[in-house]
Amino acid sequence: MLATNESRTLPARPEALEALHEMLDRFWSAVESARGGPVSPNPRHGLAIAAAEVAANIIRYAQADSFEFSLTLHGNTVEARFIDAGVPFLGVADGHLDPELLAEGGMGLALAKRGLDSFGYQRLANQTNCWTLVLLLPVPT
Amino acid sequence: MSVHVEERSPRTAVAVVDGRLDLLTASDVKRQLQEAVASGLHRLVVDLHGVPFIDSSGLGALIGALKATRVAGGDLRIARPGEQVRYVLEISMLDRVLVCHPTVEEALARYE
């Protein structure tokens, strides 16, 4: 059965990206079924790139064994959440994109923010990292 | 993921990339594109028709290859990007430096 809320624990390794994309595909199918129509491509692309970049950040830097990835639809709001028990994120989540610099790295989180309505990081009291990605979908017509 | 480099003239090649271009595959793609440049193919067209998803690591691989072509006096152009690739190039503003063309032939024609 298609679910508009789904959560999985994935290994903090590059191979997890395949499962992440599969989860996103299943989730969007469920969302479209629940809303009774297709979701336009850009919100889907925005969430996919943001989720992939946050996952990549955890895989590269968090030194965690795994992370929990959850997707939820509340009304017209999609929330994706990543939780890991790795080291605190000390980078800049508000990165800058300048194409003229021809930078080969360091643009992931800046890119993640571009397609979302809200993007945040918190170090929680239980010593876990929590990344929250929010996307507001257009009201179905 | 696969990269197939096809030489079209002594300095020009088309590199056909298939599969996701992301954290898992970007370093391999970058290496293969840079090997093509090092072998004298300074004018590259990268055909991304078979790439359903690109992330910042994939963009980094393309930027790395672009810089290698420019250092060698050439250039790198993108052909046939899909919807997701166009979206990411646009929001990153890298469409200003990674110039896209709807067909491989049109991209090659810019080198003539």
gemmi code that builds the backbone of each chain (N, CA, C; Angstrom):
import gemmi

chains = {
    "A": [
        ("MET", (0.850, -1.193, 0.000), (0.000, 0.000, 0.000), (0.895, 1.256, 0.000)),
        ("LEU", (0.484, 2.263, -0.756), (1.268, 3.487, -0.816), (1.029, 4.307, 0.445)),
        ("ALA", (2.118, 4.829, 1.022), (1.988, 5.587, 2.275), (2.532, 6.997, 2.100)),
        ("THR", (1.795, 7.970, 2.660), (2.278, 9.354, 2.613), (3.124, 9.668, 3.838)),
        ("ASN", (3.480, 8.658, 4.585), (4.539, 8.835, 5.584), (5.358, 7.549, 5.609)),
        ("GLU", (6.639, 7.728, 5.567), (7.525, 6.575, 5.461), (8.828, 6.912, 6.170)),
        ("SER", (9.390, 5.942, 6.832), (10.642, 6.165, 7.535), (11.515, 4.917, 7.407)),
        ("ARG", (12.800, 5.159, 7.163), (13.721, 4.016, 7.078), (15.070, 4.401, 7.663)),
        ("THR", (15.735, 3.421, 8.207), (17.113, 3.618, 8.647), (18.025, 3.094, 7.542)),
        ("LEU", (18.912, 3.957, 7.085), (19.794, 3.617, 5.967), (21.248, 3.683, 6.421)),
        ("PRO", (22.105, 2.858, 5.829), (23.526, 2.928, 6.185), (24.125, 4.252, 5.703)),
        ("ALA", (25.026, 4.814, 6.477), (25.652, 6.081, 6.088), (26.793, 5.803, 5.108)),
        ("ARG", (26.415, 5.250, 4.000), (27.359, 4.918, 2.920), (26.734, 5.336, 1.588)),
        ("PRO", (27.545, 5.588, 0.562), (26.997, 6.043, -0.723), (25.917, 5.123, -1.287)),
        ("GLU", (25.999, 3.820, -0.981), (24.995, 2.882, -1.500), (23.589, 3.234, -1.022)),
        ("ALA", (23.472, 3.987, 0.061), (22.155, 4.348, 0.600), (21.378, 5.255, -0.353)),
        ("LEU", (22.092, 5.919, -1.264), (21.413, 6.865, -2.155), (20.385, 6.168, -3.044)),
        ("GLU", (20.670, 4.926, -3.422), (19.718, 4.173, -4.243), (18.391, 3.998, -3.483)),
        ("ALA", (18.489, 3.588, -2.214), (17.287, 3.401, -1.397), (16.564, 4.727, -1.177)),
        ("LEU", (17.334, 5.794, -1.023), (16.733, 7.117, -0.826), (15.892, 7.520, -2.039)),
        ("HIS", (16.443, 7.321, -3.243), (15.685, 7.663, -4.454), (14.454, 6.767, -4.603)),
        ("GLU", (14.591, 5.504, -4.238), (13.422, 4.603, -4.303), (12.329, 5.059, -3.340)),
        ("MET", (12.749, 5.480, -2.147), (11.760, 5.977, -1.172), (11.040, 7.209, -1.700)),
        ("LEU", (11.811, 8.107, -2.304), (11.208, 9.324, -2.855), (10.202, 8.990, -3.957)),
        ("ASP", (10.559, 8.047, -4.821), (9.648, 7.663, -5.906), (8.348, 7.085, -5.346)),
        ("ARG", (8.482, 6.207, -4.348), (7.281, 5.616, -3.728), (6.444, 6.685, -3.050)),
        ("PHE", (7.125, 7.593, -2.368), (6.422, 8.650, -1.642), (5.626, 9.524, -2.600)),
        ("TRP", (6.242, 9.925, -3.713), (5.534, 10.808, -4.652), (4.349, 10.090, -5.288)),
        ("SER", (4.502, 8.795, -5.523), (3.351, 8.038, -6.039), (2.204, 8.082, -5.033)),
        ("ALA", (2.546, 7.929, -3.744), (1.516, 7.962, -2.699), (0.897, 9.352, -2.590)),
        ("VAL", (1.734, 10.379, -2.686), (1.237, 11.759, -2.595), (0.279, 12.044, -3.753)),
        ("GLU", (0.672, 11.623, -4.947), (-0.189, 11.869, -6.113), (-1.501, 11.113, -5.986)),
        ("SER", (-1.431, 9.915, -5.448), (-2.650, 9.140, -5.235), (-3.545, 9.843, -4.207)),
        ("ALA", (-2.936, 10.326, -3.118), (-3.714, 10.982, -2.060), (-4.311, 12.305, -2.536)),
        ("ARG", (-3.589, 13.024, -3.400), (-4.051, 14.335, -3.862), (-4.910, 14.231, -5.114)),
        ("GLY", (-4.930, 13.049, -5.696), (-5.782, 12.838, -6.865), (-5.249, 13.459, -8.142)),
        ("GLY", (-3.940, 13.661, -8.232), (-3.378, 14.220, -9.461), (-1.873, 14.350, -9.365)),
        ("PRO", (-1.235, 14.611, -10.507), (0.225, 14.679, -10.519), (0.767, 15.914, -9.791)),
        ("VAL", (1.957, 15.755, -9.238), (2.697, 16.885, -8.671), (3.658, 17.347, -9.761)),
        ("SER", (3.749, 18.654, -9.967), (4.598, 19.162, -11.049), (6.077, 18.805, -10.774)),
        ("PRO", (6.886, 18.767, -11.833), (8.267, 18.271, -11.677), (9.145, 19.073, -10.717)),
        ("ASN", (9.046, 20.394, -10.708), (10.032, 21.159, -9.932), (10.012, 20.876, -8.438)),
        ("PRO", (8.835, 20.775, -7.777), (8.886, 20.390, -6.355), (9.539, 19.029, -6.148)),
        ("ARG", (9.277, 18.106, -7.044), (9.895, 16.780, -6.919), (11.409, 16.884, -7.068)),
        ("HIS", (11.851, 17.644, -8.074), (13.298, 17.817, -8.262), (13.923, 18.534, -7.060)),
        ("GLY", (13.215, 19.542, -6.535), (13.738, 20.304, -5.404), (13.948, 19.424, -4.186)),
        ("LEU", (12.977, 18.577, -3.890), (13.123, 17.692, -2.731), (14.193, 16.634, -2.992)),
        ("ALA", (14.244, 16.119, -4.214), (15.223, 15.065, -4.525), (16.654, 15.578, -4.392)),
        ("ILE", (16.929, 16.765, -4.930), (18.307, 17.262, -4.843), (18.647, 17.610, -3.396)),
        ("ALA", (17.682, 18.187, -2.663), (17.948, 18.539, -1.263), (18.212, 17.285, -0.437)),
        ("ALA", (17.383, 16.263, -0.620), (17.547, 15.029, 0.154), (18.880, 14.360, -0.192)),
        ("ALA", (19.222, 14.338, -1.463), (20.487, 13.715, -1.871), (21.679, 14.475, -1.290)),
        ("GLU", (21.591, 15.807, -1.254), (22.721, 16.596, -0.735), (22.872, 16.435, 0.774)),
        ("VAL", (21.760, 16.403, 1.500), (21.856, 16.206, 2.952), (22.391, 14.808, 3.249)),
        ("ALA", (21.893, 13.813, 2.534), (22.386, 12.448, 2.726), (23.886, 12.389, 2.433)),
        ("ALA", (24.306, 13.032, 1.357), (25.735, 13.035, 1.001), (26.553, 13.697, 2.102)),
        ("ASN", (26.015, 14.766, 2.684), (26.712, 15.464, 3.765), (26.885, 14.545, 4.980)),
        ("ILE", (25.826, 13.815, 5.318), (25.906, 12.882, 6.454), (26.930, 11.782, 6.144)),
        ("ILE", (26.839, 11.233, 4.936), (27.738, 10.136, 4.547), (29.205, 10.586, 4.601)),
        ("ARG", (29.455, 11.816, 4.154), (30.836, 12.287, 4.079), (31.393, 12.736, 5.426)),
        ("TYR", (30.561, 13.421, 6.219), (31.126, 14.154, 7.349), (30.624, 13.756, 8.739)),
        ("ALA", (29.482, 13.095, 8.845), (28.889, 12.897, 10.175), (29.576, 11.799, 10.981)),
        ("GLN", (30.326, 10.938, 10.311), (30.954, 9.799, 10.997), (29.909, 8.952, 11.728)),
        ("ALA", (28.755, 8.816, 11.137), (27.682, 7.996, 11.710), (27.644, 6.659, 10.975)),
        ("ASP", (27.140, 5.644, 11.653), (26.993, 4.339, 10.993), (25.761, 4.323, 10.090)),
        ("SER", (24.743, 5.072, 10.499), (23.482, 5.053, 9.757), (22.754, 6.371, 9.986)),
        ("PHE", (21.678, 6.554, 9.258), (20.807, 7.720, 9.492), (19.368, 7.303, 9.225)),
        ("GLU", (18.471, 8.013, 9.900), (17.052, 7.757, 9.674), (16.521, 8.811, 8.713)),
        ("PHE", (15.811, 8.349, 7.700), (15.242, 9.258, 6.703), (13.738, 9.060, 6.704)),
        ("SER", (12.999, 10.140, 6.920), (11.536, 10.025, 6.937), (10.912, 11.066, 6.025)),
        ("LEU", (9.792, 10.702, 5.462), (9.029, 11.570, 4.564), (7.581, 11.580, 5.033)),
        ("THR", (7.004, 12.790, 5.137), (5.621, 12.892, 5.613), (4.883, 13.964, 4.822)),
        ("LEU", (3.646, 13.675, 4.514), (2.763, 14.677, 3.901), (1.737, 15.092, 4.948)),
        ("HIS", (1.708, 16.419, 5.269), (0.679, 16.979, 6.147), (-0.072, 17.995, 5.309)),
        ("GLY", (-1.292, 17.696, 4.922), (-2.026, 18.634, 4.062), (-1.270, 18.845, 2.768)),
        ("ASN", (-0.840, 20.088, 2.517), (-0.059, 20.376, 1.309), (1.425, 20.573, 1.614)),
        ("THR", (1.827, 20.160, 2.797), (3.221, 20.335, 3.203), (3.938, 18.991, 3.235)),
        ("VAL", (5.058, 18.943, 2.535), (5.909, 17.752, 2.575), (7.074, 18.053, 3.509)),
        ("GLU", (7.319, 17.146, 4.455), (8.471, 17.303, 5.340), (9.360, 16.073, 5.228)),
        ("ALA", (10.625, 16.324, 4.957), (11.625, 15.246, 4.974), (12.536, 15.503, 6.161)),
        ("ARG", (12.898, 14.447, 6.874), (13.749, 14.623, 8.056), (14.856, 13.579, 8.056)),
        ("PHE", (16.043, 14.044, 8.393), (17.203, 13.166, 8.542), (17.674, 13.251, 9.985)),
        ("ILE", (17.882, 12.119, 10.609), (18.434, 12.098, 11.969), (19.616, 11.134, 11.988)),
        ("ASP", (20.741, 11.618, 12.520), (21.900, 10.731, 12.659), (22.561, 10.991, 13.998)),
        ("ALA", (23.310, 10.004, 14.457), (23.971, 10.106, 15.762), (25.452, 10.402, 15.591)),
        ("GLY", (25.791, 11.105, 14.547), (27.191, 11.415, 14.268), (27.663, 12.669, 14.980)),
        ("VAL", (28.815, 13.151, 14.531), (29.384, 14.362, 15.139), (28.559, 15.570, 14.699)),
        ("PRO", (28.586, 16.654, 15.504), (27.800, 17.838, 15.130), (28.254, 18.414, 13.792)),
        ("PHE", (27.309, 18.952, 13.051), (27.635, 19.643, 11.797), (28.168, 21.027, 12.133)),
        ("LEU", (29.382, 21.327, 11.685), (30.004, 22.611, 12.026), (30.196, 23.497, 10.790)),
        ("GLY", (29.665, 23.064, 9.670), (29.834, 23.839, 8.438), (28.821, 24.955, 8.332)),
        ("VAL", (28.787, 25.536, 7.176), (27.862, 26.633, 6.909), (26.726, 26.082, 6.060)),
        ("ALA", (25.532, 26.062, 6.654), (24.378, 25.516, 5.930), (23.780, 26.546, 4.980)),
        ("ASP", (24.364, 27.747, 4.989), (23.831, 28.821, 4.153), (24.875, 29.171, 3.096)),
        ("GLY", (25.293, 28.161, 2.353), (26.370, 28.345, 1.381), (26.013, 29.283, 0.245)),
        ("HIS", (27.038, 29.615, -0.522), (26.907, 30.601, -1.582), (27.182, 29.917, -2.920)),
        ("LEU", (26.432, 30.275, -3.929), (26.649, 29.715, -5.259), (27.120, 30.823, -6.189)),
        ("ASP", (28.316, 30.664, -6.723), (28.824, 31.636, -7.699), (29.402, 30.844, -8.869)),
        ("PRO", (28.653, 30.775, -9.978), (29.110, 29.937, -11.091), (30.446, 30.377, -11.670)),
        ("GLU", (30.771, 31.658, -11.526), (32.019, 32.152, -12.124), (33.257, 31.610, -11.402)),
        ("LEU", (33.072, 31.140, -10.164), (34.218, 30.600, -9.421), (34.650, 29.234, -9.935)),
        ("LEU", (33.763, 28.563, -10.664), (34.018, 27.206, -11.168), (34.478, 26.277, -10.040)),
        ("ALA", (33.792, 26.394, -8.895), (34.123, 25.537, -7.755), (33.647, 24.115, -8.038)),
        ("GLU", (34.488, 23.158, -7.672), (34.124, 21.754, -7.902), (33.454, 21.137, -6.679)),
        ("GLY", (33.424, 21.849, -5.577), (32.789, 21.310, -4.375), (32.268, 22.428, -3.504)),
        ("GLY", (31.662, 22.046, -2.388), (31.201, 23.029, -1.411), (29.881, 23.683, -1.727)),
        ("MET", (29.175, 23.175, -2.747), (27.917, 23.828, -3.119), (26.689, 22.997, -2.741)),
        ("GLY", (26.895, 21.837, -2.121), (25.786, 20.907, -1.900), (24.641, 21.470, -1.085)),
        ("LEU", (24.961, 22.034, 0.082), (23.875, 22.516, 0.945), (23.237, 23.790, 0.392)),
        ("ALA", (24.039, 24.611, -0.277), (23.458, 25.793, -0.928), (22.462, 25.364, -2.002)),
        ("LEU", (22.824, 24.313, -2.704), (21.942, 23.774, -3.746), (20.679, 23.179, -3.108)),
        ("ALA", (20.874, 22.513, -1.965), (19.745, 21.888, -1.278), (18.667, 22.913, -0.936)),
        ("LYS", (19.095, 24.091, -0.498), (18.138, 25.111, -0.064), (17.315, 25.682, -1.206)),
        ("ARG", (17.891, 25.671, -2.410), (17.280, 26.391, -3.531), (15.871, 25.935, -3.883)),
        ("GLY", (15.632, 24.629, -3.755), (14.339, 24.125, -4.213), (13.342, 23.896, -3.096)),
        ("LEU", (13.652, 24.394, -1.882), (12.784, 24.131, -0.730), (12.156, 25.424, -0.218)),
        ("ASP", (11.117, 25.274, 0.587), (10.523, 26.431, 1.250), (11.164, 26.669, 2.611)),
        ("SER", (11.707, 25.634, 3.205), (12.377, 25.778, 4.494), (13.419, 24.678, 4.622)),
        ("PHE", (14.546, 25.038, 5.227), (15.661, 24.088, 5.355), (16.368, 24.403, 6.666)),
        ("GLY", (16.503, 23.407, 7.531), (17.131, 23.712, 8.805), (17.920, 22.559, 9.384)),
        ("TYR", (18.873, 22.932, 10.237), (19.692, 21.947, 10.958), (19.643, 22.254, 12.439)),
        ("GLN", (19.527, 21.205, 13.256), (19.572, 21.370, 14.704), (20.411, 20.253, 15.313)),
        ("ARG", (21.229, 20.585, 16.290), (21.868, 19.575, 17.122), (20.951, 19.387, 18.323)),
        ("LEU", (20.398, 18.198, 18.474), (19.388, 17.970, 19.499), (20.031, 17.597, 20.842)),
        ("ALA", (19.232, 17.733, 21.905), (19.726, 17.465, 23.259), (20.175, 16.020, 23.426)),
        ("ASN", (19.610, 15.120, 22.629), (20.021, 13.710, 22.756), (21.252, 13.398, 21.905)),
        ("GLN", (21.988, 14.442, 21.531), (23.258, 14.289, 20.803), (23.061, 13.695, 19.405)),
        ("THR", (21.949, 14.029, 18.787), (21.741, 13.631, 17.391), (21.644, 14.888, 16.529)),
        ("ASN", (21.906, 14.699, 15.245), (21.759, 15.776, 14.266), (20.411, 15.622, 13.580)),
        ("CYS", (19.712, 16.726, 13.404), (18.401, 16.672, 12.759), (18.333, 17.718, 11.656)),
        ("TRP", (18.119, 17.232, 10.447), (17.963, 18.114, 9.280), (16.494, 18.051, 8.865)),
        ("THR", (15.875, 19.212, 8.701), (14.456, 19.249, 8.335), (14.285, 20.010, 7.025)),
        ("LEU", (13.656, 19.360, 6.067), (13.450, 19.920, 4.728), (11.946, 20.049, 4.511)),
        ("VAL", (11.490, 21.239, 4.174), (10.045, 21.460, 4.015), (9.747, 22.016, 2.625)),
        ("LEU", (8.717, 21.445, 2.037), (8.277, 21.843, 0.696), (6.773, 22.086, 0.760)),
        ("LEU", (6.332, 23.244, 0.296), (4.898, 23.534, 0.256), (4.398, 23.253, -1.156)),
        ("LEU", (3.471, 22.329, -1.273), (2.937, 21.984, -2.591), (1.797, 22.926, -2.940)),
        ("PRO", (1.627, 23.220, -4.223), (0.465, 24.031, -4.629), (-0.823, 23.305, -4.225)),
        ("VAL", (-1.828, 24.097, -3.873), (-3.124, 23.510, -3.521), (-3.702, 22.859, -4.775)),
        ("PRO", (-4.145, 21.591, -4.671), (-4.700, 20.932, -5.871), (-5.926, 21.689, -6.391)),
        ("THR", (-6.039, 21.770, -7.700), (-7.185, 22.489, -8.274), (-8.296, 21.493, -8.602)),
    ],
    "B": [
        ("MET", (26.408, 3.049, -13.912), (26.859, 4.244, -14.612), (27.934, 3.869, -15.619)),
        ("SER", (27.902, 4.491, -16.777), (28.958, 4.246, -17.767), (29.263, 5.534, -18.513)),
        ("VAL", (30.497, 5.617, -18.996), (30.925, 6.745, -19.844), (31.544, 6.142, -21.097)),
        ("HIS", (31.028, 6.555, -22.250), (31.592, 6.077, -23.509), (32.089, 7.287, -24.293)),
        ("VAL", (33.392, 7.323, -24.554), (33.981, 8.466, -25.263), (34.202, 8.090, -26.718)),
        ("GLU", (33.595, 8.878, -27.585), (33.692, 8.601, -29.026), (34.385, 9.781, -29.711)),
        ("GLU", (35.535, 9.520, -30.309), (36.298, 10.580, -30.981), (35.618, 10.946, -32.287)),
        ("ARG", (35.386, 12.243, -32.494), (34.732, 12.698, -33.727), (35.696, 13.388, -34.682)),
        ("SER", (36.800, 13.897, -34.162), (37.842, 14.511, -34.982), (39.102, 14.473, -34.128)),
        ("PRO", (40.246, 14.844, -34.647), (41.477, 14.707, -33.859), (41.444, 15.394, -32.492)),
        ("ARG", (40.647, 16.439, -32.317), (40.631, 17.123, -31.010), (39.257, 17.099, -30.354)),
        ("THR", (38.279, 16.494, -31.007), (36.897, 16.600, -30.539), (36.304, 15.226, -30.250)),
        ("ALA", (35.560, 15.141, -29.140), (34.925, 13.867, -28.792), (33.551, 14.108, -28.167)),
        ("VAL", (32.723, 13.087, -28.275), (31.433, 13.067, -27.583), (31.535, 12.025, -26.472)),
        ("ALA", (31.246, 12.452, -25.247), (31.253, 11.531, -24.109), (29.799, 11.282, -23.714)),
        ("VAL", (29.376, 10.035, -23.875), (27.991, 9.679, -23.549), (27.977, 9.096, -22.127)),
        ("VAL", (27.251, 9.778, -21.238), (27.171, 9.338, -19.842), (25.799, 8.716, -19.618)),
        ("ASP", (25.797, 7.558, -18.982), (24.531, 6.872, -18.673), (24.478, 6.553, -17.183)),
        ("GLY", (23.361, 6.877, -16.550), (23.174, 6.554, -15.137), (23.243, 7.802, -14.275)),
        ("ARG", (22.949, 7.626, -12.992), (22.975, 8.771, -12.073), (24.393, 9.303, -11.936)),
        ("LEU", (24.513, 10.624, -11.931), (25.810, 11.290, -11.801), (25.811, 11.947, -10.421)),
        ("ASP", (26.296, 11.201, -9.418), (26.160, 11.660, -8.032), (27.381, 11.268, -7.199)),
        ("LEU", (27.212, 11.370, -5.901), (28.292, 11.064, -4.971), (28.962, 9.728, -5.269)),
        ("LEU", (28.158, 8.766, -5.685), (28.656, 7.409, -5.905), (29.473, 7.299, -7.193)),
        ("THR", (29.162, 8.091, -8.191), (29.739, 7.887, -9.530), (30.590, 9.057, -10.033)),
        ("ALA", (30.488, 10.218, -9.389), (31.087, 11.437, -9.948), (32.597, 11.333, -10.134)),
        ("SER", (33.294, 10.734, -9.169), (34.756, 10.711, -9.284), (35.188, 9.872, -10.487)),
        ("ASP", (34.450, 8.802, -10.771), (34.780, 7.958, -11.917), (34.517, 8.698, -13.235)),
        ("VAL", (33.392, 9.418, -13.283), (33.067, 10.193, -14.492), (34.120, 11.273, -14.713)),
        ("LYS", (34.482, 11.961, -13.642), (35.492, 13.020, -13.750), (36.816, 12.454, -14.266)),
        ("ARG", (37.205, 11.310, -13.720), (38.469, 10.687, -14.139), (38.426, 10.342, -15.633)),
        ("GLN", (37.323, 9.772, -16.091), (37.251, 9.356, -17.502), (37.223, 10.560, -18.442)),
        ("LEU", (36.545, 11.628, -18.027), (36.522, 12.835, -18.866), (37.914, 13.477, -18.899)),
        ("GLN", (38.577, 13.505, -17.750), (39.907, 14.119, -17.722), (40.929, 13.275, -18.484)),
        ("GLU", (40.742, 11.960, -18.502), (41.625, 11.101, -19.311), (41.436, 11.410, -20.798)),
        ("ALA", (40.188, 11.663, -21.187), (39.934, 12.010, -22.595), (40.657, 13.305, -22.958)),
        ("VAL", (40.570, 14.296, -22.050), (41.240, 15.579, -22.299), (42.754, 15.363, -22.362)),
        ("ALA", (43.270, 14.581, -21.429), (44.720, 14.326, -21.394), (45.206, 13.602, -22.649)),
        ("SER", (44.305, 12.865, -23.307), (44.698, 12.151, -24.528), (44.638, 13.047, -25.763)),
        ("GLY", (44.300, 14.318, -25.561), (44.306, 15.274, -26.669), (42.930, 15.683, -27.154)),
        ("LEU", (41.882, 15.139, -26.525), (40.507, 15.507, -26.921), (40.073, 16.705, -26.077)),
        ("HIS", (40.421, 17.897, -26.554), (40.228, 19.113, -25.764), (38.848, 19.724, -25.935)),
        ("ARG", (38.150, 19.287, -26.966), (36.809, 19.845, -27.207), (35.808, 18.729, -26.966)),
        ("LEU", (35.144, 18.806, -25.815), (34.237, 17.729, -25.425), (32.779, 18.169, -25.519)),
        ("VAL", (31.951, 17.241, -25.988), (30.502, 17.354, -25.856), (30.090, 16.224, -24.916)),
        ("VAL", (29.452, 16.573, -23.805), (29.015, 15.548, -22.855), (27.516, 15.343, -23.042)),
        ("ASP", (27.168, 14.175, -23.554), (25.769, 13.843, -23.828), (25.153, 13.290, -22.543)),
        ("LEU", (24.214, 14.056, -21.951), (23.623, 13.678, -20.662), (22.202, 13.131, -20.809)),
        ("HIS", (21.846, 12.718, -22.010), (20.489, 12.202, -22.228), (20.172, 11.022, -21.310)),
        ("GLY", (21.179, 10.218, -21.008), (20.965, 9.022, -20.186), (21.190, 9.251, -18.697)),
        ("VAL", (21.247, 10.527, -18.284), (21.475, 10.833, -16.860), (20.159, 11.305, -16.231)),
        ("PRO", (19.525, 10.462, -15.415), (18.242, 10.855, -14.834), (18.383, 11.758, -13.616)),
        ("PHE", (19.588, 11.803, -13.021), (19.769, 12.582, -11.786), (21.210, 13.029, -11.670)),
        ("ILE", (21.373, 14.308, -11.302), (22.713, 14.837, -11.032), (22.659, 15.578, -9.701)),
        ("ASP", (23.749, 15.483, -8.923), (23.829, 16.257, -7.678), (25.068, 17.150, -7.731)),
        ("SER", (25.426, 17.757, -6.600), (26.554, 18.689, -6.615), (27.871, 17.970, -6.915)),
        ("SER", (27.976, 16.692, -6.541), (29.200, 15.944, -6.886), (29.294, 15.778, -8.402)),
        ("GLY", (28.166, 15.508, -9.041), (28.127, 15.384, -10.496), (28.454, 16.708, -11.168)),
        ("LEU", (27.914, 17.799, -10.631), (28.244, 19.119, -11.176), (29.742, 19.372, -11.033)),
        ("GLY", (30.291, 18.975, -9.886), (31.722, 19.159, -9.657), (32.559, 18.403, -10.674)),
        ("ALA", (32.109, 17.203, -11.041), (32.828, 16.411, -12.049), (32.823, 17.130, -13.399)),
        ("LEU", (31.677, 17.702, -13.753), (31.587, 18.424, -15.038), (32.435, 19.694, -15.009)),
        ("ILE", (32.409, 20.402, -13.866), (33.223, 21.622, -13.747), (34.712, 21.270, -13.823)),
        ("GLY", (35.090, 20.181, -13.166), (36.493, 19.745, -13.225), (36.926, 19.449, -14.643)),
        ("ALA", (36.058, 18.779, -15.379), (36.382, 18.459, -16.771), (36.387, 19.720, -17.632)),
        ("LEU", (35.457, 20.639, -17.356), (35.432, 21.916, -18.100), (36.752, 22.660, -17.912)),
        ("LYS", (37.216, 22.712, -16.677), (38.477, 23.425, -16.409), (39.646, 22.745, -17.127)),
        ("ALA", (39.624, 21.402, -17.148), (40.702, 20.679, -17.843), (40.702, 20.997, -19.334)),
        ("THR", (39.506, 21.079, -19.930), (39.464, 21.396, -21.370), (39.973, 22.817, -21.627)),
        ("ARG", (39.585, 23.742, -20.739), (39.991, 25.146, -20.956), (41.502, 25.329, -20.788)),
        ("VAL", (42.074, 24.637, -19.808), (43.526, 24.701, -19.619), (44.233, 24.202, -20.883)),
        ("ALA", (43.622, 23.229, -21.563), (44.222, 22.657, -22.775), (43.840, 23.459, -24.031)),
        ("GLY", (43.114, 24.575, -23.836), (42.738, 25.418, -24.976), (41.447, 24.996, -25.641)),
        ("GLY", (40.662, 24.155, -24.989), (39.397, 23.709, -25.578), (38.198, 24.176, -24.781)),
        ("ASP", (37.162, 23.358, -24.767), (35.930, 23.731, -24.057), (35.096, 22.462, -23.845)),
        ("LEU", (34.075, 22.587, -23.012), (33.161, 21.476, -22.761), (31.740, 22.004, -22.891)),
        ("ARG", (30.932, 21.273, -23.635), (29.535, 21.649, -23.809), (28.646, 20.466, -23.458)),
        ("ILE", (27.449, 20.796, -22.983), (26.492, 19.766, -22.580), (25.469, 19.583, -23.705)),
        ("ALA", (25.138, 18.339, -23.992), (24.086, 18.062, -24.980), (22.987, 17.220, -24.340)),
        ("ARG", (21.778, 17.471, -24.754), (20.590, 16.689, -24.420), (20.372, 16.467, -22.911)),
        ("PRO", (20.476, 17.549, -22.116), (20.215, 17.333, -20.685), (18.735, 17.047, -20.461)),
        ("GLY", (18.450, 16.138, -19.538), (17.063, 15.853, -19.188), (16.522, 16.911, -18.244)),
        ("GLU", (15.272, 16.716, -17.870), (14.552, 17.716, -17.071), (15.232, 17.986, -15.719)),
        ("GLN", (15.637, 16.917, -15.018), (16.243, 17.113, -13.697), (17.604, 17.792, -13.832)),
        ("VAL", (18.373, 17.410, -14.847), (19.694, 18.019, -15.040), (19.531, 19.511, -15.357)),
        ("ARG", (18.568, 19.840, -16.220), (18.335, 21.257, -16.545), (17.932, 22.035, -15.296)),
        ("TYR", (17.082, 21.412, -14.465), (16.633, 22.065, -13.221), (17.830, 22.387, -12.321)),
        ("VAL", (18.706, 21.414, -12.133), (19.839, 21.610, -11.226), (20.838, 22.623, -11.811)),
        ("LEU", (21.063, 22.568, -13.116), (21.955, 23.567, -13.734), (21.380, 24.973, -13.560)),
        ("GLU", (20.059, 25.084, -13.641), (19.416, 26.396, -13.528), (19.493, 26.919, -12.091)),
        ("ILE", (19.125, 26.084, -11.096), (19.114, 26.618, -9.718), (20.529, 26.852, -9.194)),
        ("SER", (21.512, 26.153, -9.759), (22.901, 26.389, -9.355), (23.518, 27.538, -10.145)),
        ("MET", (22.812, 28.002, -11.166), (23.274, 29.039, -12.098), (24.478, 28.569, -12.923)),
        ("LEU", (24.775, 27.278, -12.867), (25.904, 26.761, -13.648), (25.553, 26.621, -15.117)),
        ("ASP", (24.297, 26.860, -15.474), (23.956, 26.870, -16.898), (24.645, 28.030, -17.611)),
        ("ARG", (25.199, 28.978, -16.821), (25.947, 30.087, -17.433), (27.320, 29.638, -17.934)),
        ("VAL", (27.869, 28.588, -17.315), (29.207, 28.133, -17.733), (29.183, 26.744, -18.382)),
        ("LEU", (28.186, 25.937, -18.022), (28.023, 24.636, -18.673), (26.902, 24.807, -19.706)),
        ("VAL", (27.315, 25.213, -20.894), (26.346, 25.598, -21.921), (25.662, 24.358, -22.491)),
        ("CYS", (24.324, 24.419, -22.548), (23.536, 23.253, -22.980), (23.032, 23.410, -24.416)),
        ("HIS", (22.940, 22.280, -25.093), (22.420, 22.242, -26.455), (21.412, 21.103, -26.566)),
        ("PRO", (20.378, 21.297, -27.374), (19.338, 20.257, -27.455), (19.787, 18.991, -28.173)),
        ("THR", (20.814, 19.099, -29.018), (21.309, 17.910, -29.726), (22.836, 17.873, -29.681)),
        ("VAL", (23.376, 16.674, -29.863), (24.829, 16.502, -29.935), (25.380, 17.251, -31.146)),
        ("GLU", (24.659, 17.169, -32.265), (25.127, 17.794, -33.508), (25.240, 19.313, -33.339)),
        ("GLU", (24.257, 19.889, -32.650), (24.309, 21.343, -32.450), (25.488, 21.730, -31.563)),
        ("ALA", (25.735, 20.929, -30.544), (26.884, 21.208, -29.674), (28.191, 21.078, -30.444)),
        ("LEU", (28.299, 20.037, -31.283), (29.514, 19.853, -32.078), (29.722, 20.998, -33.062)),
        ("ALA", (28.594, 21.499, -33.600), (28.688, 22.566, -34.610), (29.342, 23.816, -34.040)),
        ("ARG", (29.210, 24.029, -32.717), (29.820, 25.216, -32.095), (31.341, 25.148, -32.102)),
        ("TYR", (31.887, 23.961, -32.345), (33.341, 23.809, -32.389), (33.897, 23.984, -33.800)),
        ("GLU", (33.018, 24.139, -34.774), (33.507, 24.213, -36.159), (33.877, 25.638, -36.530)),
    ],
}
model = gemmi.Model(1)
for chain_id, residues in chains.items():
    chain = gemmi.Chain(chain_id)
    for i, (resn, *xyz) in enumerate(residues, 1):
        res = gemmi.Residue()
        res.name, res.seqid = resn, gemmi.SeqId(i, " ")
        for name, pos in zip(("N", "CA", "C"), xyz):
            atom = gemmi.Atom()
            atom.name, atom.element = name, gemmi.Element(name[0])
            atom.pos, atom.b_iso = gemmi.Position(*pos), 0.0
            res.add_atom(atom)
        chain.add_residue(res)
    model.add_chain(chain)
structure = gemmi.Structure()
structure.add_model(model)
structure.setup_entities()
